[in-house]
Amino acid sequence: MPIKRFIAGAVCQQCSAQDKVRAWEDEAERVMRRECVLCGHEDVIALEAPEASEITTRVNYTDPVFDDDVKPVRILDATGPKDA
């Protein structure tokens, strides 16, 4: 039997009652459950985030063909010649 604890200062998302929300960890499903004892509203929070893969960028891209497309940028002075 999991230990259900009240969350101090928590407000129910449904009835807006303060200090009526209790929480406990459901070991079988690896989630955190919350319940309002006043209105019975329940919600579930995942304890472990799914593995996210790194987004491919030019920094971590390993294909050598991509390197041929990269060209240096030449910055031009827009003020014109410096004749005094």
N, C-alpha and C positions, 0 to 999 in steps of 0.2 A: 504494500500500500504506500503510494508516494506521499510525502509530506507536503501539504498545501499551506502556503504562506500568503498572508495579505501583503499587498504592495502599498507602502505608505505614500499618500499623496496621489495615487493613481486615480484617473477619472475614467469611468465607463464610456465607451464610444457610443453606446446606444442610449442609455438613460441619463448620462452626465452625472451620475452619483460619484462622489469622491470617497475614497477609502473603503470601497465595497468590492474591490477586485482582488482576487486571490490567484496565485500562480503555482504551478508544479511542473516538474519535468517528467515526461512520459518516456521512460527508458526503452520500451519496446519499439516505438516509432521514431526515437531520437528527435523529439520536438518538445517545445515549451508550450504548455497550455495555460490559458488565462480564462477566468470565469467571473462574471459579476454575480454576487450572491443576492442582489436585489432584483434584477430583471432576468437573470439567467443567460445573458449574452456570453458567448464563448468565441475565442479565436485561438489560432495556432501559429506559433513562430518556429521556423526551422532553426535548429541549432548548428547545423553544418552547412555552409554555403557550397554549392556544387563547384567543381573544379572549373576555373575559367582559363581558356587558352589565351596566350599572348597574341595581340593584334599584330599582323605583319606590317612592318614599316620598312623604309629604306635602310634603317639602322640595323635591323635584325634579319633582313632578307638575305638569303645565302646564294641566290642564283647569280652566277658571274655575268650572265647576259644583261642583267639590270645595270651593272656598273658601266657598260658601254653607253647607256643612255644619259648618264650624268655628265653635265658640262659645267665648267665654272661660269660664274656670273661676273660680267664686267660692269663696274659702276662708272657712269659718266658724270662729269661736272656740268650741271645745267646753267651755271652762271656765265659761261662763255670764257673767252680768252682774258687773261689778266694784263691788259695794256693800261699803263698809267699815263 
